[in-house]
Amino acid sequence: MAWPRKATDCLIYGLRDPRTGEIRYVGRSSSGLRRPRGHFSPKKCAADNTHKGRWLRSLAPLRAEVVVLETCKGVTELDDAERRWIAIGRAALGERLTNITEGGGGTVGRSLSVDARARISAAKRGMIHSAETRARISAAITGRRLTAEHRAKLSGLRQGRVASQETRAKLSTAQRGKSLTAEHRAKLAAAHVGKPLTAEHRARIGAAHRGMTRSAETRVRMSSAQKGRTVSEACRAKLRARPVTAEWRATLSSAQRARFARPGERERLLTLSDAQRGIPLSPEHRAKLSAARRLRVFSADTRAKMSASLRARMACPDARARISAALMGHATSAESRAKMSRALKGRCWSDKARAAHMASIATAQRET
Protein backbone atom coordinates (compact mmCIF):
# COMPACT_ATOMS: atom_id res chain seq x y z
CA MET A 1 0.00 0.00 0.00
CA ALA A 2 1.42 3.36 -1.08
CA TRP A 3 1.57 6.08 1.56
CA PRO A 4 -0.64 9.11 0.70
CA ARG A 5 1.54 12.05 -0.33
CA LYS A 6 1.32 15.31 1.58
CA ALA A 7 1.13 18.65 -0.17
CA THR A 8 4.74 19.33 0.88
CA ASP A 9 6.04 15.99 -0.51
CA CYS A 10 6.16 17.30 -4.10
CA LEU A 11 9.09 19.66 -4.35
CA ILE A 12 12.01 20.84 -6.47
CA TYR A 13 15.32 20.72 -4.61
CA GLY A 14 18.90 21.70 -5.23
CA LEU A 15 22.25 20.34 -4.03
CA ARG A 16 24.50 23.20 -2.97
CA ASP A 17 28.30 23.11 -2.95
CA PRO A 18 29.37 23.97 0.65
CA ARG A 19 32.64 25.46 -0.63
CA THR A 20 31.26 27.94 -3.18
CA GLY A 21 27.57 28.20 -2.32
CA GLU A 22 26.61 27.26 -5.94
CA ILE A 23 23.66 24.96 -6.61
CA ARG A 24 25.29 22.27 -8.74
CA TYR A 25 22.30 19.92 -9.18
CA VAL A 26 18.52 20.40 -9.53
CA GLY A 27 16.16 17.48 -8.85
CA ARG A 28 12.54 16.65 -8.21
CA SER A 29 10.93 14.60 -5.46
CA SER A 30 7.45 13.31 -4.73
CA SER A 31 8.54 11.88 -1.37
CA GLY A 32 9.69 15.01 0.41
CA LEU A 33 13.33 15.09 1.50
CA ARG A 34 13.72 11.30 1.33
CA ARG A 35 14.92 11.32 -2.29
CA PRO A 36 17.51 14.16 -2.01
CA ARG A 37 18.98 12.54 1.08
CA GLY A 38 19.32 9.28 -0.87
CA HIS A 39 22.09 10.92 -2.95
CA PHE A 40 24.39 10.70 0.07
CA SER A 41 24.05 6.93 0.48
CA PRO A 42 27.63 5.52 0.31
CA LYS A 43 26.50 2.63 -1.88
CA LYS A 44 24.58 4.85 -4.35
CA CYS A 45 27.26 7.52 -4.42
CA ALA A 46 30.01 4.99 -5.17
CA ALA A 47 28.01 3.44 -8.05
CA ASP A 48 27.00 6.79 -9.59
CA ASN A 49 29.42 7.45 -12.48
CA THR A 50 27.63 10.56 -13.76
CA HIS A 51 28.85 14.15 -13.53
CA LYS A 52 26.73 14.58 -10.37
CA GLY A 53 28.14 11.42 -8.74
CA ARG A 54 31.75 12.42 -9.41
CA TRP A 55 31.08 15.91 -8.01
CA LEU A 56 29.52 14.49 -4.81
CA ARG A 57 32.52 12.21 -4.26
CA SER A 58 34.90 15.13 -4.81
CA LEU A 59 33.34 16.95 -1.82
CA ALA A 60 34.56 14.38 0.75
CA PRO A 61 34.81 14.75 3.64
CA LEU A 62 32.22 17.51 3.17
CA ARG A 63 28.67 16.88 2.02
CA ALA A 64 26.36 18.86 -0.29
CA GLU A 65 23.54 20.84 1.29
CA VAL A 66 19.91 20.19 0.32
CA VAL A 67 17.94 23.33 -0.58
CA VAL A 68 14.20 23.33 -1.30
CA LEU A 69 13.72 25.57 -4.36
CA GLU A 70 9.97 25.23 -4.89
CA THR A 71 7.02 23.34 -3.41
CA CYS A 72 4.43 22.03 -5.90
CA LYS A 73 0.76 21.26 -5.33
CA GLY A 74 0.92 17.88 -7.05
CA VAL A 75 3.01 15.48 -9.13
CA THR A 76 1.67 16.96 -12.39
CA GLU A 77 3.44 20.25 -11.68
CA LEU A 78 6.87 18.70 -11.11
CA ASP A 79 7.87 18.34 -14.78
CA ASP A 80 7.43 22.00 -15.73
CA ALA A 81 8.94 23.22 -12.47
CA GLU A 82 12.03 21.03 -12.85
CA ARG A 83 12.59 22.20 -16.46
CA ARG A 84 12.27 25.81 -15.38
CA TRP A 85 14.80 25.52 -12.53
CA ILE A 86 17.29 23.58 -14.67
CA ALA A 87 17.06 26.28 -17.34
CA ILE A 88 17.77 28.92 -14.63
CA GLY A 89 20.75 26.91 -13.40
CA ARG A 90 22.19 26.45 -16.92
CA ALA A 91 21.88 30.17 -17.58
CA ALA A 92 23.80 30.93 -14.38
CA LEU A 93 26.39 28.11 -14.29
CA GLY A 94 26.51 26.68 -17.81
CA GLU A 95 28.44 23.40 -17.83
CA ARG A 96 29.02 23.50 -14.08
CA LEU A 97 25.42 22.39 -13.51
CA THR A 98 25.70 18.60 -13.22
CA ASN A 99 22.26 17.70 -14.66
CA ILE A 100 22.63 15.60 -17.82
CA THR A 101 19.08 16.24 -19.15
CA GLU A 102 16.75 19.20 -19.53
CA GLY A 103 14.44 17.79 -16.83
CA GLY A 104 10.81 16.78 -16.93
CA GLY A 105 11.38 13.06 -16.44
CA GLY A 106 12.76 12.47 -19.96
CA THR A 107 16.19 12.20 -21.61
CA VAL A 108 15.99 15.41 -23.68
CA GLY A 109 19.37 17.15 -23.73
CA ARG A 110 21.32 14.11 -22.55
CA SER A 111 24.66 13.70 -24.34
CA LEU A 112 26.26 10.25 -24.36
CA SER A 113 29.98 9.70 -24.54
CA VAL A 114 31.63 7.92 -27.46
CA ASP A 115 32.25 4.87 -25.26
CA ALA A 116 28.60 4.74 -24.17
CA ARG A 117 27.40 5.04 -27.76
CA ALA A 118 29.71 2.18 -28.80
CA ARG A 119 28.39 -0.08 -26.00
CA ILE A 120 24.75 0.65 -26.91
CA SER A 121 25.47 0.02 -30.60
CA ALA A 122 27.19 -3.31 -29.85
CA ALA A 123 24.29 -4.41 -27.65
CA LYS A 124 21.68 -3.62 -30.30
CA ARG A 125 23.62 -5.01 -33.29
CA GLY A 126 21.89 -8.08 -34.69
CA MET A 127 18.70 -7.45 -32.70
CA ILE A 128 15.57 -8.49 -34.60
CA HIS A 129 12.28 -6.81 -33.71
CA SER A 130 9.08 -8.82 -33.74
CA ALA A 131 6.30 -8.07 -36.23
CA GLU A 132 4.26 -6.46 -33.44
CA THR A 133 7.15 -4.20 -32.43
CA ARG A 134 7.78 -3.18 -36.06
CA ALA A 135 4.09 -2.35 -36.45
CA ARG A 136 4.17 -0.13 -33.33
CA ILE A 137 7.32 1.65 -34.53
CA SER A 138 5.76 2.20 -37.97
CA ALA A 139 2.55 3.60 -36.45
CA ALA A 140 4.58 5.93 -34.21
CA ILE A 141 6.62 7.48 -37.05
CA THR A 142 3.89 7.54 -39.70
CA GLY A 143 3.19 11.16 -40.66
CA ARG A 144 6.15 12.40 -38.66
CA ARG A 145 7.73 15.55 -40.13
CA LEU A 146 11.49 15.95 -39.83
CA THR A 147 12.98 19.41 -39.50
CA ALA A 148 15.49 20.71 -42.04
CA GLU A 149 18.24 20.47 -39.41
CA HIS A 150 17.34 16.83 -38.66
CA ARG A 151 17.38 15.98 -42.38
CA ALA A 152 20.79 17.61 -42.78
CA LYS A 153 22.19 15.56 -39.86
CA LEU A 154 20.83 12.30 -41.31
CA SER A 155 22.24 13.16 -44.73
CA GLY A 156 25.67 13.88 -43.23
CA LEU A 157 25.67 10.57 -41.38
CA ARG A 158 24.80 8.60 -44.52
CA GLN A 159 27.29 10.30 -46.85
CA GLY A 160 30.15 8.01 -47.76
CA ARG A 161 28.37 5.00 -46.29
CA VAL A 162 28.62 1.96 -48.58
CA ALA A 163 25.92 -0.68 -48.23
CA SER A 164 26.96 -4.34 -48.49
CA GLN A 165 25.70 -6.60 -51.26
CA GLU A 166 23.46 -8.38 -48.77
CA THR A 167 21.90 -5.10 -47.66
CA ARG A 168 21.39 -4.03 -51.29
CA ALA A 169 19.67 -7.34 -52.05
CA LYS A 170 17.34 -6.89 -49.05
CA LEU A 171 16.48 -3.33 -50.08
CA SER A 172 15.82 -4.44 -53.65
CA THR A 173 13.54 -7.27 -52.49
CA ALA A 174 11.62 -4.92 -50.19
CA GLN A 175 11.07 -2.35 -52.96
CA ARG A 176 10.20 -4.83 -55.72
CA GLY A 177 6.54 -4.65 -56.69
CA LYS A 178 5.95 -1.56 -54.59
CA SER A 179 3.71 0.97 -56.31
CA LEU A 180 4.38 4.65 -55.65
CA THR A 181 1.58 7.18 -55.57
CA ALA A 182 1.46 10.04 -58.07
CA GLU A 183 2.21 12.50 -55.27
CA HIS A 184 5.26 10.48 -54.17
CA ARG A 185 6.56 10.30 -57.77
CA ALA A 186 6.12 14.07 -58.16
CA LYS A 187 8.09 14.71 -54.95
CA LEU A 188 10.93 12.42 -56.07
CA ALA A 189 11.06 14.11 -59.49
CA ALA A 190 11.11 17.60 -57.92
CA ALA A 191 13.91 16.55 -55.56
CA HIS A 192 16.12 15.38 -58.46
CA VAL A 193 15.47 18.30 -60.84
CA GLY A 194 18.67 20.25 -61.37
CA LYS A 195 20.68 17.88 -59.17
CA PRO A 196 24.13 17.44 -60.76
CA LEU A 197 25.63 13.96 -60.80
CA THR A 198 29.33 13.41 -60.31
CA ALA A 199 31.40 11.60 -62.94
CA GLU A 200 31.77 8.65 -60.57
CA HIS A 201 28.00 8.48 -60.04
CA ARG A 202 27.37 8.55 -63.80
CA ALA A 203 29.92 5.80 -64.31
CA ARG A 204 28.21 3.60 -61.71
CA ILE A 205 24.80 4.14 -63.32
CA GLY A 206 26.23 3.36 -66.76
CA ALA A 207 27.91 0.19 -65.50
CA ALA A 208 24.67 -0.95 -63.83
CA HIS A 209 22.62 -0.47 -67.03
CA ARG A 210 25.21 -1.77 -69.49
CA GLY A 211 24.13 -5.07 -71.00
CA MET A 212 20.73 -4.93 -69.32
CA THR A 213 18.00 -6.68 -71.30
CA ARG A 214 14.48 -5.42 -70.71
CA SER A 215 11.50 -7.72 -70.91
CA ALA A 216 8.75 -7.29 -73.50
CA GLU A 217 6.39 -6.08 -70.77
CA THR A 218 8.86 -3.41 -69.64
CA ARG A 219 9.35 -2.24 -73.24
CA VAL A 220 5.61 -1.92 -73.71
CA ARG A 221 5.31 0.15 -70.52
CA MET A 222 8.19 2.42 -71.57
CA SER A 223 6.66 2.87 -75.02
CA SER A 224 3.25 3.73 -73.54
CA ALA A 225 4.85 6.24 -71.18
CA GLN A 226 6.67 7.99 -74.04
CA LYS A 227 3.71 8.13 -76.43
CA GLY A 228 2.14 11.55 -76.59
CA ARG A 229 4.91 13.04 -74.49
CA THR A 230 5.65 16.64 -75.43
CA VAL A 231 9.04 18.18 -74.74
CA SER A 232 8.74 21.72 -73.42
CA GLU A 233 10.37 24.64 -75.19
CA ALA A 234 12.62 25.21 -72.17
CA CYS A 235 13.89 21.62 -72.42
CA ARG A 236 14.43 21.99 -76.18
CA ALA A 237 16.41 25.19 -75.62
CA LYS A 238 18.60 23.42 -73.04
CA LEU A 239 19.29 20.56 -75.44
CA ARG A 240 20.19 22.97 -78.26
CA ALA A 241 22.45 25.04 -76.02
CA ARG A 242 24.30 22.01 -74.69
CA PRO A 243 27.85 22.03 -76.09
CA VAL A 244 28.94 18.84 -77.81
CA THR A 245 32.63 18.41 -77.03
CA ALA A 246 35.07 16.14 -78.83
CA GLU A 247 35.18 13.93 -75.75
CA TRP A 248 31.38 13.62 -75.75
CA ARG A 249 31.39 12.73 -79.47
CA ALA A 250 34.03 10.06 -78.85
CA THR A 251 31.97 8.63 -75.98
CA LEU A 252 28.85 8.43 -78.17
CA SER A 253 30.82 6.85 -80.99
CA SER A 254 32.34 4.21 -78.72
CA ALA A 255 28.93 3.45 -77.24
CA GLN A 256 27.40 2.97 -80.70
CA ARG A 257 30.24 0.70 -81.83
CA ALA A 258 29.86 -1.42 -78.69
CA ARG A 259 26.11 -1.54 -79.24
CA PHE A 260 26.39 -2.78 -82.81
CA ALA A 261 29.00 -5.34 -81.73
CA ARG A 262 26.50 -7.06 -79.43
CA PRO A 263 25.04 -10.30 -80.84
CA GLY A 264 21.65 -9.85 -82.47
CA GLU A 265 21.70 -6.02 -82.37
CA ARG A 266 21.86 -5.56 -86.15
CA GLU A 267 19.02 -8.05 -86.65
CA ARG A 268 16.94 -6.16 -84.09
CA LEU A 269 17.53 -2.84 -85.82
CA LEU A 270 16.60 -4.35 -89.19
CA THR A 271 13.40 -5.69 -87.62
CA LEU A 272 12.61 -2.20 -86.31
CA SER A 273 13.32 -0.73 -89.74
CA ASP A 274 10.93 -3.21 -91.38
CA ALA A 275 8.30 -2.35 -88.78
CA GLN A 276 8.64 1.39 -89.46
CA ARG A 277 8.59 1.03 -93.24
CA GLY A 278 5.29 2.10 -94.71
CA ILE A 279 4.16 4.12 -91.69
CA PRO A 280 3.11 7.54 -93.06
CA LEU A 281 4.33 10.65 -91.28
CA SER A 282 1.94 13.49 -90.66
CA PRO A 283 2.55 16.81 -92.48
CA GLU A 284 3.30 18.45 -89.13
CA HIS A 285 5.94 15.79 -88.34
CA ARG A 286 7.53 16.21 -91.79
CA ALA A 287 7.64 19.98 -91.35
CA LYS A 288 9.35 19.64 -87.97
CA LEU A 289 11.97 17.23 -89.36
CA SER A 290 12.61 19.49 -92.34
CA ALA A 291 13.01 22.59 -90.14
CA ALA A 292 15.36 20.75 -87.79
CA ARG A 293 17.57 19.54 -90.64
CA ARG A 294 17.52 22.85 -92.46
CA LEU A 295 19.14 24.67 -89.53
CA ARG A 296 21.69 21.96 -88.87
CA VAL A 297 25.24 22.83 -89.93
CA PHE A 298 27.85 20.08 -90.18
CA SER A 299 31.50 20.82 -89.65
CA ALA A 300 34.08 19.93 -92.31
CA ASP A 301 35.32 17.09 -90.12
CA THR A 302 31.81 15.67 -89.74
CA ARG A 303 31.17 15.93 -93.50
CA ALA A 304 34.38 14.08 -94.23
CA LYS A 305 33.43 11.31 -91.79
CA MET A 306 29.93 11.01 -93.25
CA SER A 307 31.32 10.88 -96.78
CA ALA A 308 33.84 8.18 -95.85
CA SER A 309 31.16 6.18 -94.08
CA LEU A 310 28.85 6.41 -97.11
CA ARG A 311 31.62 5.31 -99.49
CA ALA A 312 32.43 2.33 -97.29
CA ARG A 313 28.76 1.44 -97.10
CA MET A 314 28.23 1.66 -100.85
CA ALA A 315 31.34 -0.47 -101.44
CA CYS A 316 29.50 -3.38 -99.84
CA PRO A 317 27.54 -5.38 -102.49
CA ASP A 318 25.01 -6.47 -99.87
CA ALA A 319 24.23 -2.85 -98.97
CA ARG A 320 23.88 -1.87 -102.64
CA ALA A 321 21.52 -4.77 -103.21
CA ARG A 322 19.34 -3.75 -100.28
CA ILE A 323 19.15 -0.12 -101.46
CA SER A 324 18.36 -1.23 -105.01
CA ALA A 325 15.63 -3.59 -103.79
CA ALA A 326 14.14 -0.82 -101.64
CA LEU A 327 14.11 1.65 -104.55
CA MET A 328 12.90 -0.81 -107.18
CA GLY A 329 9.32 -0.09 -108.06
CA HIS A 330 9.33 2.98 -105.86
CA ALA A 331 7.06 5.56 -107.48
CA THR A 332 7.72 9.17 -106.59
CA SER A 333 4.56 11.23 -106.32
CA ALA A 334 4.06 14.44 -108.28
CA GLU A 335 4.16 16.39 -105.04
CA SER A 336 7.54 14.86 -104.08
CA ARG A 337 8.96 15.56 -107.54
CA ALA A 338 7.82 19.18 -107.32
CA LYS A 339 9.45 19.57 -103.89
CA MET A 340 12.70 18.06 -105.17
CA SER A 341 12.65 20.35 -108.19
CA ARG A 342 12.15 23.45 -106.02
CA ALA A 343 14.94 22.32 -103.72
CA LEU A 344 17.37 21.80 -106.61
CA LYS A 345 16.60 25.08 -108.34
CA GLY A 346 19.28 27.64 -107.71
CA ARG A 347 21.56 25.08 -106.11
CA CYS A 348 25.24 25.66 -106.89
CA TRP A 349 27.00 22.43 -107.79
CA SER A 350 30.73 22.08 -107.43
CA ASP A 351 32.72 20.61 -110.32
CA LYS A 352 33.33 17.43 -108.32
CA ALA A 353 29.66 17.03 -107.42
CA ARG A 354 28.53 17.73 -110.99
CA ALA A 355 30.99 15.15 -112.36
CA ALA A 356 29.83 12.56 -109.84
CA HIS A 357 26.19 13.24 -110.69
CA MET A 358 26.78 12.91 -114.43
CA ALA A 359 28.73 9.70 -113.87
CA SER A 360 25.87 8.22 -111.86
CA ILE A 361 23.39 9.12 -114.61
CA ALA A 362 25.61 7.52 -117.25
CA THR A 363 25.98 4.37 -115.17
CA ALA A 364 22.22 4.13 -114.71
CA GLN A 365 21.63 4.53 -118.45
CA ARG A 366 24.16 1.81 -119.31
CA GLU A 367 22.51 -0.60 -116.87
CA THR A 368 19.11 -0.01 -118.42
Phi, psi and omega in degrees: 000128182279138178289137177295134182279141174277168180295331182272359180286332182268111185210161172252128184236164176228151175254117185261138176284119182292344182275323185246345183080004180278142173275111188263349180212138177242128180225176180234152180213140173247012180232033179068222182273003180296315182292312179299327178289336179294342178295337185267004176296127182305319182294313180294318183295323180290329183273348183277110182256021178273177178301319179297315181297318180293324178293317179298320179290331181288346181280344185306137009273004179282174179221144181294152180263138179270127180236126176278116182271323183201143175253128183256157181282336181197175182296328184295339181271351186293321184300307182295321180295319180295317179300318182296315182289326176293321177298320177297318180294321179293322179295327182273320187250338183069235183287348181286340174289128190273000177295137181261354177232176179273001178092181179085015176082001180250192181247017181296130180091354181285133180244120181269148177286166179298320180296318180294319178299319181295319179295318179295319180296317180295325180289328183269347183294130180086358180288133180246121179279147177288166180299323180294318179295317179298322179296319179295318179297317180297317180295327182288327184260356179294129181080004181284131181259125178269141178287163179298323179295318179296318178298318180297320179295315179297319179297318179296324179291328184273342182295133181082358180277126182253120180281143179288166179297325179295317178296319179298319180296319179295317179296318180297317179296321181291327183273342185295130179084358181280129182259124180270144177287163179297323179294319179296317178299318180296321178295318179296318180296317180295326180290333183263352181293128179076005181277115182283139178260140177287163179298324179294319179297316179298320180296320179295319178296317179297318180294325180290328183268345184292128179082002181288132178250121182270144180288165179298324179295318179295321179296321179296318179296318179295320179295318180295324180291329182275337183293133179077003181283130182249127179277128182292160179295326178297319179293320178298318180297321178296319180294321180291323183281348183291122180287135178260103182278167178297325179295319179294319177298318180295322178296315179297318181297315179297321180295320179292321179296316179295326180293314181290338180283345180291143181297133176084358182290318180296318179297323179294319179294321177296323177297318177296321179297318178296326181289327181278339183294131178094352178278117183286140176267143179289155178303324179295318179296317179298319181296320179295317179296319180296316180295322181293321181283331183293326182272355184278131180241123179267141176285165180298323179296316180295319178298319180296319179295318180295320180295317179295321179295320179293320178297316180295325180291318181287342178287346181274120181300326180297317180295319179297322180294321179294317179296317180297318179294325180290326182274341183295126180080005181281119182260122179275130181288162179298324179295318180294320179296323179294319178297319179294322180294317179295324180291327182277340181293131179081001180283133181267117180265137173282163180300321181293316180294320180296319180296319179294322179294316180294324179294321179293323178295318180296319179296319179295322179291323179294322181292330178277000000 
